Amino acid sequence: DAKTTQPPSMDCAEGRAANLPCNHSTISGNEYVYWYRQIHSQGPQYIIHGLKNNKTNEMASLIITEDRKSSTLILPHATLRDTAVYYCIVRGGSTGANNLFFGTGTRLTVIP
Amino acid sequence: EAGVVQSPRYKIIEKKQPVAFWCNPISGHNTLYWYLQNLGQGPELLIRYENEEAVDDSQLPKDRFSAERLKGVDSTLKIQPAELGDSAVYLCASSSWTGTGDPGELFFGEGSRLTVL
């Protein structure tokens, strides 16, 4: 499975957009990019995922580069409740790779 | 629809005692996962079930850890005997993906926090 690289921490002002980068240069053609977040003492929460096209849902937007070697998660208007650890993960597109491999993630702190 | 349910949420035991964690996945989800999360680290897979079959248990310390998923629904993770280093959060997750197409979402429970004294 492809590995991901994320900055260990980021700050964002409340109300501003939070842009969280992720590198996954060894991603293969059938692997999806997933984003989860984990607020203290809770289980990981799904945010969004995609294969190659940009995606948007009620929580965030996912921008995947054309070569698929990197992506950016965008929280359009960060709130204090968005303070969490954000994990970028690639998930294999075959039964044998039906796992999520987490790294250490990016700790996002939203500042009032 | 109920999410993934885990119990207990918290457990404190003395070392060398046994402990068990229970997970009820989302109804109809064929795949069930147990993850271990140490403080400050991301979750790490312990075991993955496809229905009743453990298809990936390579990271499960089999000398003291065991798991079962009877009838392909609920699952139990057991540690016997527990050691100080087993203090962590044990997460259960489930998925309905059958191996083709978009994998969709993997749903996590709130976790069971174990403290071994």
gemmi code that builds the backbone of each chain (N, CA, C; Angstrom):
import gemmi

chains = {
    "A": [
        ("ASP", (0.834, -1.195, 0.000), (0.000, 0.000, 0.000), (0.869, 1.244, 0.000)),
        ("ALA", (0.364, 2.281, -0.680), (1.103, 3.523, -0.748), (1.150, 4.179, 0.616)),
        ("LYS", (2.245, 4.873, 0.894), (2.385, 5.622, 2.126), (2.046, 7.077, 1.857)),
        ("THR", (1.716, 7.776, 2.917), (1.398, 9.195, 2.794), (2.300, 10.002, 3.687)),
        ("THR", (2.519, 11.256, 3.307), (3.329, 12.187, 4.088), (2.513, 13.428, 4.344)),
        ("GLN", (2.398, 13.800, 5.627), (1.647, 14.986, 6.018), (2.482, 15.816, 6.994)),
        ("PRO", (2.267, 17.139, 6.996), (2.950, 17.942, 8.022), (2.406, 17.566, 9.399)),
        ("PRO", (3.228, 17.580, 10.419), (2.767, 17.133, 11.740), (1.741, 18.064, 12.365)),
        ("SER", (1.815, 19.356, 12.061), (0.870, 20.276, 12.681), (0.634, 21.494, 11.803)),
        ("MET", (-0.535, 22.106, 11.986), (-0.896, 23.334, 11.288), (-1.833, 24.136, 12.168)),
        ("ASP", (-1.800, 25.449, 11.997), (-2.755, 26.328, 12.652), (-3.614, 27.004, 11.598)),
        ("CYS", (-4.824, 27.364, 11.991), (-5.723, 28.069, 11.084), (-6.602, 28.993, 11.921)),
        ("ALA", (-6.808, 30.206, 11.417), (-7.673, 31.151, 12.113), (-9.132, 30.767, 11.913)),
        ("GLU", (-9.907, 30.899, 12.957), (-11.332, 30.596, 12.884), (-12.002, 31.411, 11.781)),
        ("GLY", (-12.820, 30.732, 10.974), (-13.522, 31.389, 9.871), (-12.763, 31.383, 8.562)),
        ("ARG", (-11.483, 31.079, 8.620), (-10.685, 31.015, 7.397), (-10.672, 29.588, 6.864)),
        ("ALA", (-10.229, 29.448, 5.619), (-10.121, 28.111, 5.029), (-8.875, 27.414, 5.563)),
        ("ALA", (-9.035, 26.146, 5.895), (-7.897, 25.320, 6.295), (-7.553, 24.413, 5.119)),
        ("ASN", (-6.295, 24.475, 4.685), (-5.825, 23.671, 3.561), (-4.787, 22.679, 4.068)),
        ("LEU", (-5.142, 21.402, 4.091), (-4.249, 20.382, 4.627), (-3.659, 19.578, 3.475)),
        ("PRO", (-2.325, 19.617, 3.326), (-1.700, 18.903, 2.208), (-1.342, 17.469, 2.559)),
        ("CYS", (-1.213, 16.669, 1.510), (-0.811, 15.264, 1.682), (-0.070, 14.814, 0.431)),
        ("ASN", (1.065, 14.176, 0.618), (1.790, 13.571, -0.496), (1.614, 12.069, -0.480)),
        ("HIS", (1.320, 11.514, -1.643), (1.178, 10.054, -1.798), (1.758, 9.686, -3.153)),
        ("SER", (3.059, 9.892, -3.287), (3.720, 9.775, -4.589), (3.752, 8.356, -5.135)),
        ("THR", (3.563, 7.342, -4.276), (3.625, 5.962, -4.763), (2.233, 5.348, -4.945)),
        ("ILE", (1.223, 6.184, -4.978), (-0.148, 5.680, -5.110), (-0.302, 4.937, -6.439)),
        ("SER", (-1.043, 3.845, -6.417), (-1.277, 3.090, -7.646), (-2.638, 3.462, -8.229)),
        ("GLY", (-2.849, 3.018, -9.465), (-4.000, 3.490, -10.223), (-5.352, 3.176, -9.617)),
        ("ASN", (-5.446, 2.116, -8.815), (-6.748, 1.729, -8.280), (-6.893, 2.055, -6.796)),
        ("GLU", (-6.003, 2.876, -6.281), (-6.071, 3.260, -4.866), (-6.769, 4.608, -4.706)),
        ("TYR", (-7.622, 4.674, -3.713), (-8.379, 5.872, -3.416), (-7.672, 6.675, -2.321)),
        ("VAL", (-7.883, 7.969, -2.321), (-7.383, 8.845, -1.265), (-8.524, 9.107, -0.284)),
        ("TYR", (-8.281, 8.828, 0.979), (-9.262, 9.033, 2.034), (-8.741, 10.070, 3.033)),
        ("TRP", (-9.694, 10.785, 3.608), (-9.384, 11.673, 4.732), (-10.319, 11.334, 5.887)),
        ("TYR", (-9.694, 11.156, 7.035), (-10.419, 10.970, 8.290), (-9.893, 11.999, 9.288)),
        ("ARG", (-10.678, 12.269, 10.286), (-10.184, 13.091, 11.376), (-10.553, 12.439, 12.697)),
        ("GLN", (-9.806, 12.819, 13.724), (-10.031, 12.245, 15.034), (-9.954, 13.348, 16.074)),
        ("ILE", (-11.077, 13.575, 16.682), (-11.161, 14.521, 17.782), (-10.856, 13.752, 19.059)),
        ("HIS", (-10.223, 14.414, 19.985), (-9.738, 13.770, 21.200), (-10.774, 12.842, 21.828)),
        ("SER", (-10.318, 11.617, 22.115), (-11.119, 10.606, 22.806), (-12.295, 10.078, 21.984)),
        ("GLN", (-12.289, 10.335, 20.687), (-13.338, 9.782, 19.834), (-12.718, 8.885, 18.777)),
        ("GLY", (-13.544, 8.055, 18.139), (-13.074, 7.244, 17.043), (-12.870, 8.086, 15.794)),
        ("PRO", (-12.071, 7.609, 14.847), (-11.869, 8.355, 13.598), (-13.194, 8.597, 12.881)),
        ("GLN", (-13.327, 9.789, 12.326), (-14.541, 10.200, 11.614), (-14.226, 10.377, 10.143)),
        ("TYR", (-14.990, 9.748, 9.301), (-14.815, 9.876, 7.852), (-15.119, 11.304, 7.414)),
        ("ILE", (-14.295, 11.827, 6.491), (-14.563, 13.150, 5.938), (-14.945, 13.030, 4.465)),
        ("ILE", (-14.050, 12.452, 3.676), (-14.254, 12.433, 2.233), (-13.268, 11.472, 1.596)),
        ("HIS", (-13.551, 10.993, 0.399), (-12.573, 10.208, -0.337), (-12.786, 10.392, -1.832)),
        ("GLY", (-11.746, 10.062, -2.607), (-11.849, 10.196, -4.049), (-10.776, 9.406, -4.761)),
        ("LEU", (-10.975, 9.196, -6.050), (-10.016, 8.448, -6.872), (-9.133, 9.393, -7.674)),
        ("LYS", (-9.738, 10.263, -8.469), (-8.929, 11.183, -9.260), (-9.605, 12.518, -9.494)),
        ("ASN", (-10.883, 12.576, -9.396), (-11.579, 13.841, -9.588), (-11.792, 14.543, -8.248)),
        ("ASN", (-11.873, 15.848, -8.296), (-12.113, 16.613, -7.084), (-13.498, 16.270, -6.532)),
        ("LYS", (-13.613, 16.287, -5.236), (-14.879, 15.965, -4.584), (-15.221, 17.027, -3.555)),
        ("THR", (-16.500, 17.225, -3.339), (-16.969, 18.150, -2.317), (-18.180, 17.546, -1.630)),
        ("ASN", (-18.200, 17.660, -0.323), (-19.401, 17.280, 0.417), (-19.682, 18.354, 1.456)),
        ("GLU", (-20.581, 18.064, 2.376), (-20.992, 19.088, 3.342), (-19.877, 19.436, 4.328)),
        ("MET", (-18.879, 18.588, 4.435), (-17.805, 18.840, 5.389), (-16.599, 19.527, 4.760)),
        ("ALA", (-16.231, 19.096, 3.542), (-14.949, 19.537, 3.007), (-14.895, 19.338, 1.498)),
        ("SER", (-13.777, 19.813, 0.941), (-13.464, 19.559, -0.469), (-12.140, 18.818, -0.542)),
        ("LEU", (-12.036, 17.925, -1.518), (-10.812, 17.174, -1.752), (-10.312, 17.500, -3.146)),
        ("ILE", (-9.084, 18.014, -3.196), (-8.457, 18.348, -4.467), (-7.320, 17.373, -4.690)),
        ("ILE", (-7.390, 16.584, -5.763), (-6.345, 15.615, -6.095), (-5.642, 16.102, -7.351)),
        ("THR", (-4.320, 16.146, -7.318), (-3.580, 16.612, -8.486), (-3.763, 15.652, -9.654)),
        ("GLU", (-3.487, 16.145, -10.842), (-3.729, 15.339, -12.043), (-2.895, 14.057, -12.044)),
        ("ASP", (-1.656, 14.149, -11.543), (-0.817, 12.939, -11.478), (-1.113, 12.071, -10.256)),
        ("ARG", (-2.022, 12.511, -9.421), (-2.506, 11.804, -8.218), (-1.423, 11.607, -7.170)),
        ("LYS", (-0.336, 12.317, -7.258), (0.732, 12.122, -6.289), (0.552, 12.966, -5.036)),
        ("SER", (-0.395, 13.860, -5.043), (-0.666, 14.649, -3.850), (-2.119, 15.097, -3.842)),
        ("SER", (-2.565, 15.515, -2.670), (-3.932, 16.005, -2.544), (-3.996, 17.050, -1.442)),
        ("THR", (-5.090, 17.790, -1.427), (-5.322, 18.802, -0.403), (-6.752, 18.678, 0.093)),
        ("LEU", (-6.885, 18.650, 1.392), (-8.207, 18.692, 2.015), (-8.481, 20.142, 2.380)),
        ("ILE", (-9.636, 20.635, 1.996), (-9.988, 22.024, 2.285), (-11.234, 22.063, 3.168)),
        ("LEU", (-11.071, 22.678, 4.355), (-12.210, 22.993, 5.213), (-12.520, 24.459, 4.951)),
        ("PRO", (-13.615, 24.782, 4.292), (-13.808, 26.144, 3.768), (-13.907, 27.239, 4.827)),
        ("HIS", (-14.506, 26.940, 5.947), (-14.661, 27.936, 7.010), (-14.417, 27.233, 8.353)),
        ("ALA", (-13.160, 27.183, 8.749), (-12.800, 26.411, 9.936), (-13.453, 26.972, 11.200)),
        ("THR", (-13.926, 26.079, 12.045), (-14.465, 26.451, 13.348), (-13.626, 25.785, 14.430)),
        ("LEU", (-13.835, 26.197, 15.655), (-13.067, 25.629, 16.770), (-13.293, 24.122, 16.863)),
        ("ARG", (-14.476, 23.662, 16.434), (-14.783, 22.233, 16.499), (-14.011, 21.415, 15.475)),
        ("ASP", (-13.355, 22.100, 14.545), (-12.542, 21.398, 13.550), (-11.140, 21.082, 14.072)),
        ("THR", (-10.820, 21.530, 15.279), (-9.527, 21.186, 15.870), (-9.482, 19.677, 16.094)),
        ("ALA", (-8.507, 19.022, 15.459), (-8.458, 17.561, 15.469), (-7.176, 17.117, 14.787)),
        ("VAL", (-6.932, 15.807, 14.791), (-5.865, 15.223, 13.986), (-6.491, 14.720, 12.691)),
        ("TYR", (-5.915, 15.128, 11.571), (-6.435, 14.773, 10.258), (-5.511, 13.761, 9.597)),
        ("TYR", (-6.092, 12.657, 9.162), (-5.314, 11.583, 8.550), (-5.621, 11.496, 7.057)),
        ("CYS", (-4.572, 11.462, 6.274), (-4.670, 11.216, 4.842), (-4.236, 9.773, 4.616)),
        ("ILE", (-5.048, 8.994, 3.930), (-4.815, 7.556, 3.801), (-5.111, 7.137, 2.373)),
        ("VAL", (-4.351, 6.181, 1.869), (-4.709, 5.583, 0.590), (-5.229, 4.179, 0.865)),
        ("ARG", (-6.275, 3.816, 0.161), (-6.927, 2.541, 0.375), (-6.980, 1.790, -0.933)),
        ("GLY", (-6.484, 0.569, -0.900), (-6.350, -0.227, -2.106), (-7.666, -0.573, -2.746)),
        ("GLY", (-7.658, -0.598, -4.070), (-8.872, -0.934, -4.792), (-8.969, -2.404, -5.109)),
        ("SER", (-8.551, -3.267, -4.192), (-8.700, -4.709, -4.385), (-8.975, -5.340, -3.031)),
        ("THR", (-9.628, -6.488, -3.058), (-10.044, -7.117, -1.808), (-8.868, -7.359, -0.880)),
        ("GLY", (-7.723, -7.694, -1.451), (-6.576, -8.003, -0.616), (-6.006, -6.809, 0.105)),
        ("ALA", (-6.440, -5.621, -0.284), (-5.916, -4.425, 0.366), (-7.046, -3.642, 1.013)),
        ("ASN", (-7.997, -4.337, 1.575), (-9.174, -3.710, 2.147), (-8.887, -3.185, 3.540)),
        ("ASN", (-7.855, -2.392, 3.671), (-7.468, -1.839, 4.964), (-7.230, -0.347, 4.840)),
        ("LEU", (-7.250, 0.328, 5.961), (-6.805, 1.712, 6.044), (-5.517, 1.720, 6.850)),
        ("PHE", (-4.451, 2.241, 6.278), (-3.200, 2.356, 6.996), (-2.998, 3.813, 7.392)),
        ("PHE", (-3.085, 4.063, 8.681), (-2.961, 5.415, 9.194), (-1.502, 5.759, 9.450)),
        ("GLY", (-1.137, 6.996, 9.204), (0.166, 7.500, 9.639), (-0.033, 8.237, 10.951)),
        ("THR", (0.719, 9.292, 11.155), (0.580, 10.084, 12.379), (-0.284, 11.323, 12.168)),
        ("GLY", (-0.633, 11.629, 10.910), (-1.586, 12.690, 10.638), (-1.065, 14.096, 10.846)),
        ("THR", (-1.949, 15.063, 10.622), (-1.675, 16.484, 10.861), (-2.585, 16.957, 11.986)),
        ("ARG", (-1.965, 17.527, 12.996), (-2.761, 18.089, 14.078), (-3.129, 19.517, 13.712)),
        ("LEU", (-4.405, 19.737, 13.404), (-4.906, 21.076, 13.057), (-5.450, 21.749, 14.306)),
        ("THR", (-4.964, 22.943, 14.550), (-5.480, 23.755, 15.651), (-6.139, 24.988, 15.063)),
        ("VAL", (-7.420, 25.160, 15.338), (-8.142, 26.339, 14.883), (-8.100, 27.363, 16.009)),
        ("ILE", (-7.602, 28.543, 15.657), (-7.349, 29.580, 16.656), (-8.458, 30.621, 16.615)),
        ("PRO", (-9.000, 30.974, 17.785), (-10.088, 31.976, 17.808), (-9.642, 33.319, 17.250)),
    ],
    "B": [
        ("GLU", (-29.927, 4.922, 11.705), (-29.168, 3.656, 11.725), (-28.074, 3.744, 12.776)),
        ("ALA", (-27.962, 2.703, 13.610), (-26.935, 2.702, 14.646), (-25.576, 2.549, 14.003)),
        ("GLY", (-24.585, 3.157, 14.630), (-23.218, 3.027, 14.155), (-22.561, 1.804, 14.740)),
        ("VAL", (-21.249, 1.753, 14.673), (-20.479, 0.669, 15.273), (-20.484, 0.869, 16.785)),
        ("VAL", (-20.889, -0.173, 17.506), (-21.010, -0.071, 18.957), (-19.930, -0.903, 19.616)),
        ("GLN", (-19.228, -0.283, 20.558), (-18.177, -0.979, 21.284), (-18.436, -0.882, 22.777)),
        ("SER", (-18.010, -1.917, 23.484), (-18.048, -1.860, 24.940), (-16.947, -2.734, 25.516)),
        ("PRO", (-16.465, -2.413, 26.722), (-16.774, -1.196, 27.459), (-16.034, 0.005, 26.872)),
        ("ARG", (-16.419, 1.199, 27.232), (-15.699, 2.396, 26.766), (-14.394, 2.557, 27.512)),
        ("TYR", (-14.397, 2.179, 28.763), (-13.190, 2.290, 29.584), (-13.037, 1.027, 30.423)),
        ("LYS", (-11.779, 0.605, 30.590), (-11.501, -0.555, 31.410), (-10.151, -0.380, 32.081)),
        ("ILE", (-10.139, -0.579, 33.395), (-8.892, -0.507, 34.153), (-8.692, -1.865, 34.811)),
        ("ILE", (-7.531, -2.462, 34.572), (-7.250, -3.776, 35.143), (-5.817, -3.810, 35.662)),
        ("GLU", (-5.557, -4.807, 36.483), (-4.192, -5.048, 36.943), (-3.492, -5.896, 35.881)),
        ("LYS", (-2.175, -5.748, 35.795), (-1.428, -6.579, 34.840), (-1.607, -8.048, 35.192)),
        ("LYS", (-1.548, -8.865, 34.155), (-1.729, -10.310, 34.210), (-3.199, -10.725, 34.261)),
        ("GLN", (-4.109, -9.746, 34.397), (-5.533, -10.074, 34.350), (-5.999, -10.180, 32.904)),
        ("PRO", (-7.083, -10.913, 32.665), (-7.648, -10.972, 31.320), (-8.609, -9.803, 31.093)),
        ("VAL", (-8.834, -9.482, 29.820), (-9.799, -8.442, 29.471), (-10.397, -8.777, 28.106)),
        ("ALA", (-11.630, -8.374, 27.917), (-12.299, -8.627, 26.637), (-13.042, -7.384, 26.186)),
        ("PHE", (-13.023, -7.161, 24.883), (-13.725, -6.034, 24.271), (-14.715, -6.594, 23.255)),
        ("TRP", (-15.852, -5.944, 23.193), (-16.927, -6.408, 22.314), (-17.248, -5.353, 21.267)),
        ("CYS", (-17.583, -5.819, 20.059), (-17.922, -4.909, 18.975), (-19.143, -5.419, 18.218)),
        ("ASN", (-20.078, -4.532, 17.996), (-21.243, -4.824, 17.157), (-21.162, -3.919, 15.940)),
        ("PRO", (-20.894, -4.478, 14.758), (-20.730, -3.628, 13.571), (-22.076, -3.140, 13.046)),
        ("ILE", (-22.010, -2.303, 12.050), (-23.228, -1.839, 11.400), (-23.895, -3.022, 10.703)),
        ("SER", (-25.200, -3.094, 10.814), (-25.942, -4.216, 10.263), (-25.652, -4.409, 8.783)),
        ("GLY", (-25.320, -5.641, 8.412), (-25.074, -5.955, 7.009), (-23.634, -5.794, 6.564)),
        ("HIS", (-22.787, -5.227, 7.418), (-21.379, -5.045, 7.047), (-20.636, -6.367, 7.191)),
        ("ASN", (-20.037, -6.820, 6.074), (-19.369, -8.106, 6.082), (-17.945, -8.032, 6.625)),
        ("THR", (-17.347, -6.865, 6.542), (-15.951, -6.735, 6.975), (-15.873, -6.035, 8.320)),
        ("LEU", (-15.111, -6.626, 9.230), (-14.924, -6.053, 10.564), (-13.437, -5.978, 10.858)),
        ("TYR", (-13.034, -4.867, 11.456), (-11.627, -4.604, 11.768), (-11.464, -4.318, 13.257)),
        ("TRP", (-10.338, -4.748, 13.798), (-9.892, -4.296, 15.105), (-8.581, -3.538, 14.904)),
        ("TYR", (-8.554, -2.316, 15.438), (-7.355, -1.499, 15.396), (-6.888, -1.211, 16.823)),
        ("LEU", (-5.592, -0.989, 16.952), (-4.976, -0.592, 18.211), (-4.439, 0.828, 18.024)),
        ("GLN", (-4.720, 1.708, 18.976), (-4.177, 3.062, 18.895), (-3.459, 3.414, 20.182)),
        ("ASN", (-2.137, 3.570, 20.059), (-1.344, 4.043, 21.185), (-1.383, 5.567, 21.243)),
        ("LEU", (-1.109, 6.106, 22.389), (-1.166, 7.546, 22.615), (-0.275, 8.294, 21.628)),
        ("GLY", (-0.862, 9.246, 20.930), (-0.102, 10.068, 20.005), (0.190, 9.430, 18.658)),
        ("GLN", (-0.343, 8.244, 18.433), (-0.101, 7.531, 17.181), (-1.410, 7.313, 16.437)),
        ("GLY", (-1.295, 7.013, 15.147), (-2.473, 6.648, 14.382), (-2.862, 5.208, 14.674)),
        ("PRO", (-4.104, 4.845, 14.361), (-4.540, 3.455, 14.577), (-3.737, 2.479, 13.724)),
        ("GLU", (-3.509, 1.282, 14.282), (-2.799, 0.221, 13.575), (-3.682, -1.017, 13.549)),
        ("LEU", (-3.746, -1.644, 12.384), (-4.618, -2.807, 12.232), (-4.102, -3.993, 13.035)),
        ("LEU", (-5.010, -4.626, 13.774), (-4.692, -5.875, 14.469), (-5.206, -7.075, 13.677)),
        ("ILE", (-6.453, -7.003, 13.254), (-7.067, -8.128, 12.572), (-8.237, -7.639, 11.729)),
        ("ARG", (-8.436, -8.303, 10.609), (-9.568, -7.998, 9.728), (-10.329, -9.277, 9.432)),
        ("TYR", (-11.651, -9.207, 9.560), (-12.544, -10.320, 9.258), (-13.343, -10.022, 8.004)),
        ("GLU", (-13.467, -11.037, 7.162), (-14.436, -11.023, 6.082), (-15.471, -12.076, 6.476)),
        ("ASN", (-16.645, -11.614, 6.872), (-17.654, -12.504, 7.474), (-17.034, -13.193, 8.690)),
        ("GLU", (-17.034, -14.528, 8.745), (-16.477, -15.199, 9.931), (-14.970, -15.422, 9.845)),
        ("GLU", (-14.393, -15.228, 8.675), (-13.003, -15.593, 8.449), (-12.042, -14.454, 8.751)),
        ("ALA", (-11.019, -14.742, 9.542), (-9.950, -13.782, 9.793), (-9.003, -13.826, 8.604)),
        ("VAL", (-9.056, -12.809, 7.741), (-8.280, -12.833, 6.505), (-6.949, -12.102, 6.629)),
        ("ASP", (-6.783, -11.313, 7.686), (-5.518, -10.636, 7.923), (-5.338, -10.492, 9.422)),
        ("ASP", (-4.517, -11.372, 10.010), (-4.226, -11.282, 11.447), (-2.728, -11.237, 11.679)),
        ("SER", (-1.989, -10.774, 10.679), (-0.538, -10.783, 10.745), (0.016, -9.881, 11.851)),
        ("GLN", (-0.733, -8.859, 12.259), (-0.261, -7.947, 13.290), (-0.826, -8.262, 14.669)),
        ("LEU", (-1.557, -9.322, 14.788), (-2.144, -9.695, 16.087), (-1.134, -10.514, 16.887)),
        ("PRO", (-0.741, -10.038, 18.084), (0.203, -10.805, 18.924), (-0.494, -12.052, 19.472)),
        ("LYS", (-0.286, -13.149, 18.814), (-1.110, -14.319, 19.073), (-0.773, -15.024, 20.388)),
        ("ASP", (0.327, -14.646, 21.019), (0.634, -15.301, 22.288), (-0.328, -14.863, 23.390)),
        ("ARG", (-0.864, -13.642, 23.283), (-1.753, -13.164, 24.340), (-3.076, -12.597, 23.831)),
        ("PHE", (-3.141, -12.321, 22.545), (-4.352, -11.744, 21.961), (-5.098, -12.815, 21.170)),
        ("SER", (-6.406, -12.769, 21.270), (-7.249, -13.638, 20.453), (-8.497, -12.863, 20.061)),
        ("ALA", (-9.096, -13.272, 18.966), (-10.322, -12.615, 18.506), (-11.219, -13.654, 17.866)),
        ("GLU", (-12.492, -13.358, 17.896), (-13.443, -14.229, 17.222), (-14.598, -13.400, 16.703)),
        ("ARG", (-15.219, -13.923, 15.659), (-16.399, -13.273, 15.093), (-17.397, -14.377, 14.746)),
        ("LEU", (-18.121, -14.757, 15.735), (-19.089, -15.829, 15.577), (-20.259, -15.364, 14.715)),
        ("LYS", (-20.672, -16.224, 13.799), (-21.813, -15.966, 12.919), (-21.607, -14.741, 12.045)),
        ("GLY", (-20.398, -14.258, 11.962), (-20.098, -13.160, 11.062), (-20.739, -11.839, 11.414)),
        ("VAL", (-21.072, -11.667, 12.705), (-21.692, -10.395, 13.099), (-20.836, -9.754, 14.182)),
        ("ASP", (-21.180, -9.976, 15.461), (-20.422, -9.395, 16.568), (-19.033, -10.002, 16.649)),
        ("SER", (-18.139, -9.259, 17.287), (-16.777, -9.748, 17.471), (-16.300, -9.440, 18.880)),
        ("THR", (-15.409, -10.296, 19.365), (-14.777, -10.104, 20.668), (-13.276, -10.166, 20.507)),
        ("LEU", (-12.588, -9.234, 21.134), (-11.128, -9.209, 21.177), (-10.719, -9.448, 22.627)),
        ("LYS", (-9.849, -10.417, 22.840), (-9.451, -10.768, 24.201), (-7.939, -10.642, 24.371)),
        ("ILE", (-7.536, -10.226, 25.558), (-6.127, -10.181, 25.919), (-5.972, -10.984, 27.216)),
        ("GLN", (-5.075, -11.947, 27.177), (-4.838, -12.746, 28.375), (-3.446, -13.354, 28.345)),
        ("PRO", (-2.581, -12.984, 29.286), (-2.761, -11.969, 30.311), (-2.364, -10.581, 29.792)),
        ("ALA", (-2.954, -9.552, 30.354), (-2.633, -8.194, 29.935), (-1.287, -7.758, 30.511)),
        ("GLU", (-0.566, -6.963, 29.738), (0.701, -6.387, 30.166), (0.574, -4.863, 30.190)),
        ("LEU", (1.513, -4.228, 30.877), (1.471, -2.769, 31.005), (1.432, -2.094, 29.631)),
        ("GLY", (2.172, -2.653, 28.680), (2.257, -2.064, 27.345), (0.996, -2.195, 26.516)),
        ("ASP", (0.010, -2.927, 27.017), (-1.243, -3.070, 26.290), (-2.178, -1.893, 26.520)),
        ("SER", (-1.808, -0.997, 27.409), (-2.623, 0.202, 27.648), (-2.723, 0.998, 26.360)),
        ("ALA", (-3.935, 1.165, 25.860), (-4.159, 1.790, 24.561), (-5.666, 1.888, 24.336)),
        ("VAL", (-6.034, 2.419, 23.177), (-7.435, 2.415, 22.753), (-7.600, 1.340, 21.687)),
        ("TYR", (-8.620, 0.516, 21.844), (-8.911, -0.550, 20.901), (-10.152, -0.137, 20.109)),
        ("LEU", (-9.953, 0.033, 18.808), (-11.008, 0.527, 17.923), (-11.551, -0.588, 17.052)),
        ("CYS", (-12.847, -0.593, 16.891), (-13.503, -1.529, 15.976), (-14.074, -0.717, 14.812)),
        ("ALA", (-14.048, -1.292, 13.630), (-14.590, -0.626, 12.453), (-15.277, -1.653, 11.565)),
        ("SER", (-16.164, -1.191, 10.717), (-16.814, -2.116, 9.792), (-17.025, -1.452, 8.432)),
        ("SER", (-17.184, -2.309, 7.434), (-17.320, -1.845, 6.058), (-18.188, -2.826, 5.292)),
        ("SER", (-18.880, -2.327, 4.278), (-19.724, -3.196, 3.451), (-19.091, -3.503, 2.103)),
        ("TRP", (-17.871, -3.033, 1.886), (-17.236, -3.202, 0.586), (-16.930, -4.661, 0.302)),
        ("THR", (-17.201, -5.105, -0.930), (-17.024, -6.512, -1.291), (-15.811, -6.727, -2.198)),
        ("GLY", (-15.046, -5.654, -2.471), (-13.809, -5.837, -3.202), (-13.801, -5.305, -4.623)),
        ("THR", (-14.912, -4.792, -5.099), (-14.935, -4.203, -6.436), (-15.540, -2.814, -6.361)),
        ("GLY", (-15.081, -1.953, -7.266), (-15.630, -0.605, -7.314), (-15.145, 0.272, -6.178)),
        ("ASP", (-15.875, 1.319, -5.944), (-15.533, 2.283, -4.896), (-15.629, 1.629, -3.519)),
        ("PRO", (-14.544, 1.666, -2.720), (-14.582, 1.016, -1.399), (-15.569, 1.654, -0.427)),
        ("GLY", (-15.932, 2.910, -0.657), (-16.858, 3.559, 0.256), (-16.228, 3.833, 1.604)),
        ("GLU", (-17.075, 4.072, 2.585), (-16.629, 4.481, 3.904), (-16.367, 3.297, 4.825)),
        ("LEU", (-15.357, 3.462, 5.661), (-15.081, 2.523, 6.738), (-15.518, 3.241, 8.015)),
        ("PHE", (-16.430, 2.620, 8.762), (-17.046, 3.260, 9.919), (-16.373, 2.771, 11.202)),
        ("PHE", (-16.045, 3.710, 12.082), (-15.380, 3.379, 13.333), (-16.321, 3.550, 14.527)),
        ("GLY", (-16.079, 2.713, 15.538), (-16.722, 2.920, 16.823), (-15.948, 3.942, 17.641)),
        ("GLU", (-16.424, 4.198, 18.866), (-15.782, 5.193, 19.717), (-14.541, 4.651, 20.426)),
        ("GLY", (-14.364, 3.339, 20.406), (-13.174, 2.760, 20.998), (-13.354, 2.322, 22.441)),
        ("SER", (-12.485, 1.425, 22.860), (-12.420, 0.968, 24.258), (-11.040, 1.311, 24.788)),
        ("ARG", (-11.021, 2.163, 25.808), (-9.734, 2.609, 26.362), (-9.328, 1.695, 27.500)),
        ("LEU", (-8.195, 1.029, 27.331), (-7.687, 0.088, 28.332), (-6.523, 0.708, 29.086)),
        ("THR", (-6.585, 0.619, 30.406), (-5.468, 1.015, 31.260), (-5.058, -0.201, 32.079)),
        ("VAL", (-3.796, -0.584, 31.937), (-3.263, -1.729, 32.682), (-2.327, -1.188, 33.762)),
        ("LEU", (-2.626, -1.505, 35.014), (-1.833, -0.986, 36.142), (-0.843, -2.036, 36.636)),
    ],
}
model = gemmi.Model(1)
for chain_id, residues in chains.items():
    chain = gemmi.Chain(chain_id)
    for i, (resn, *xyz) in enumerate(residues, 1):
        res = gemmi.Residue()
        res.name, res.seqid = resn, gemmi.SeqId(i, " ")
        for name, pos in zip(("N", "CA", "C"), xyz):
            atom = gemmi.Atom()
            atom.name, atom.element = name, gemmi.Element(name[0])
            atom.pos, atom.b_iso = gemmi.Position(*pos), 0.0
            res.add_atom(atom)
        chain.add_residue(res)
    model.add_chain(chain)
structure = gemmi.Structure()
structure.add_model(model)
structure.setup_entities()
